[in-house]
Amino acid sequence: MTLDKIGRAEIIARARRVVIKIGSAVVASRAKGVDGRRIRALADDFASLREKGIEVVVVTSGAVAAGMGKLGLTERPKTIELKQAAAAVGQSTLIRMYERNLARHGIHAGQMLLTGADLHDRRRFLNARNTLNRLIGFGVIPVINENDTVSVEELKFSDNDNLAAMVTNLAEADTLVILSDVDGLYDKDPANRDARLIGEVGEVTDEVCRMAGGSCSALGTGGMMSKLTAAKKAAATGAACFIINGRKAGSIRRLFEGGQLTGVKSRGRSTGSAGGGTLILPSADKLNSRKHWIAYSLRGKGKITVDDGAARAILAKGRSLLPSGIKASEGNFEAGDAVEICREDGRVIARGLIHYSCRELERIMGRKSSEIEEILGYKYCDEAIHRDNLAII
């Protein structure tokens, strides 16, 4: 079965390992902090998936919300220090709720707290994968959150939607389910009475992104735009993504009961009745795990601009990037660092691991590979970035 013929029922039927992202707005409220009843309902859904033979990995927000009440805070903290303090006292409450409610089904929760550095470094990334797989092998449900108490760059991978996309690659999952406080993606602000729910998205394009607002809930840092960005990253691994309303009890269980969407297909998406939220289909041009890590987990240390010929060679022919195609370089990077590759109009088309430092690249860009050794006095290789270390975005 080719990818363009796979529908919702088939995607659900083939699901074997699912990452479920739970936002603060799903499990928390200003009045109650983290709501134990919602955690209980979610645990029931996780158990129902396990009964179907589906492995579950949870990425959860809520530590800061859980800690707010303990610290007597009535508004979400705005400073790093206060967020870290709230997370420090709230994380234990959050994991205890998951453990207690999963235990009702004979399942243990395994806490994993990650920082961006854990996924940027390849060795630490692989160590985290090994731990994740070992937990799943023991029948444990990993419960993952950002290690807010030590993350200093706004406590974010950018947010937990992005973390969930990274975990989808880390776990080599086939499905990402993002629980939101709305039913899915609408063609306009869902506050409008004529807004229509988008049942299926073939590709997260600029047009699709324009449908999403940038607003954040009071207890979370996300928004529909961040969910679409996460879905696009997950799709690049070959994973399908569902955005559904997590505030409705049993929504995960009902989703995996299957069933086709109804509605009329229009420009790569289905509209109309979509009881199962919004499905973002996996990409036909799947990145392997390592290239996905290069594209989305590594922090870029610089940017290089390439001419049209080099851009076509990368995008259409899968070629390496040679120094001759490079027009400009920005940033302070060393050999082995990740850099963004841009067209002359500024559009980022790829990321890759550079073979030469910024100082070396300044001297050899625009020149033929045969001239590198004469210019530098040595040559590592002919390519500035080899295609094996290059991922198209």
Secondary structure, DSSP 8 states (H G I E B T S, - for coil): --GGG--HHHHHHH--EEEEEE-HHHHEETTTEE-HHHHHHHHHHHHHHHHTT-EEEEEE--HHHHHHHHTT-SS---SHHHHHHHHHHHHHHHHHHHHHHHHTTT--EEEEEE-HHHHHSHHHHHHHHHHHHHHHHTT-EEEEEE-TTT--STTSSSSHHHHHHHHHHHTT-SEEEEEESSSS-BSS-TTSTT--BEEEESS--HHHHHHS-----SS-S--HHHHHHHHHHHHHTT-EEEEEETTSTTHHHHHTT-----SEEETTEEES--TT-EEE---SS---HHHHIIIIIS---EEEEE-HHHHHHHHHH---B-GGGEEEEEE---TT-EEEEE-TTS-EEEEEE-SS-HHHHHHHTTS-GGGHHHHHS--S-S-SB-GGGEEE-
